[in-house]
Amino acid sequence: YQVSSRLTSGKLKAFLWFTLYDLLRQGASGKYVKISTTELSRISGASQQSASRHLKLLEQEGLISRRIDSDGSRIMITSDGVRSLEEVFLTL
C-alpha cells in the first residue's frame, strides 16, 4: 500500500506545490528542461535530498515527467501538473 503525497481532499501538499512552481519558473511547462537536484535545491531552499524526494513524489503523482540521461535529468510539468498549479492560482 503506497501513501499518496496528496491530502485526502485531493489537493497537493504545499511543499510539492512550491517545488512544482519552482519548476514552472525554470520553464518546465510544455518542454523538458535540464535541472539537477542540486540546482533545484538551491532554487527552492530545500536540501538536495528533499529536492530529489519531491521530484520522485511529483513523478509518482503524474505531475511531472522525468527523463534521466547520461548528462542529468530533464523534467517537464505534465498537463495534470499545470492543472494543480492553476487550482492554486485561481484561488488567490
QUIHU-V612328 format. One record per run of one state. SS is the DSSP state (H for helix, E for strand, C for the rest). FROM is the first residue (numbers start at 1). TO is the last residue. Records with the same first field share a line. If there is no record, write none. Layout:
SS: FROM-TO + FROM-TO
This chain:
C: 1-5 + 7-11 + 13-13 + 26-28 + 30-32 + 35-36 + 45-47 + 61-63 + 70-71 + 78-78 + 92-92
E: 6-6 + 12-12 + 29-29 + 33-34 + 64-69 + 72-77
H: 14-25 + 37-44 + 48-60 + 79-91
